[in-house]
């Protein structure tokens, strides 16, 4: 049965299918899975280098949020709530200098459809926050490399982007990380890359304009 007009809107509001009641980016999306398009972000290298990066674990009681960026390179259960309750946390994140789009896991040993859905949620949250006045840096994560272009969809070219050595890097599979890095540069041509985790830039001879931030498991000092 096809719903139209008021009936269709009523159906969406009643069911709230995966946050569609908050925002539907179907008409401004990219790729076969219609990833919401995020906006290009410009930042100086100095701003990235001098701004401490705080994990979402610690942001809700932060007293000087205007001096910090926020990342989501942590366990998914710690930030699943930003998807489940979009408006509850958008106000908190508006207080920070910038925010990375949430790094929902795209592990290669989970079904492809879940990898694609988590990439979708990354883009959806990033776009939604951008529309609410937050400076959001798109986060790139690669799942099944057979669908590399899909994991680039929704991320703008020539933007500041973020990625991490967590995942493959954490497991020591740096050969795959190196190959993924080069493809990322080819598809996205990023202006700046914020790299979080372990510093393997020299070890892997990574190209690009890279700003490295080491992994911190505690609250960062401002």
Helices and strands as residue ranges (DSSP letters): H 5-15, G 17-19, G 26-28, E 29-30, E 35-36, H 45-50, E 52-55, G 56-58, G 65-67, E 68-71, G 76-78, H 81-84, H 86-93, E 98-100, H 112-131, E 136-139, G 145-147, H 148-152, E 160-164, H 174-188, E 192-197, H 201-204, E 210-214
